């Protein structure tokens, strides 16, 4: 059922370009509005409010060399998008508690109703000198999701529709689709975070250590990590988008 203020997404928008916040608000009103992998448009436009939030995450991360996260939700008036205050995580990860703190703060402020309004999150990746990839510390980590990032998007237990990452000048978004399993924890082989990480990093040529990953094969590189992102997206029906700072998001072909 659609409310009187229901947002409508046209076929033209699906075929060409769609406003990211408009799509998220539509999902907040009706989770059934989730697009199939074929329906996701080539371009998702970034409205000024989202640009501002992405810039803020980028600046905070440069200064502090740790990851920051923000919660994206429908606002209290149910008419726009609400971004929580950016919360600092660890240098290499956002502990689950930090995400819950951000959600709890937003709920206390009366801004979101859990499950109904929570839409997803955006976090930053710090420069590579604090990267999870141990031998490459003087470079900059290009925009790739960690295996753990994508694992959390495959457990739709608190309403995540999407995840965004800001890495230097690059930004990367992954959206669930109608082909994405509701909850990967029903898959006995890859349900746990650890098994999922081991499986995908070893396919990309890396070994997982407690404080990062190390290359095991000569082909283990940023390229193989990016290919891992593409393979995970293909396997679980995620739509991947990439863009530079200040520009819109372009769909990544998964061929
Ligand atoms: Zn991450």
Boltz pocket constraint, residues with backbone or C-beta under 6 A from the ligand:
constraints:
  - pocket:
      binder: B
      contacts: [[A, 92], [A, 123], [A, 124], [A, 125], [A, 144], [A, 145], [A, 146], [A, 149], [A, 165]]
      max_distance: 6.0
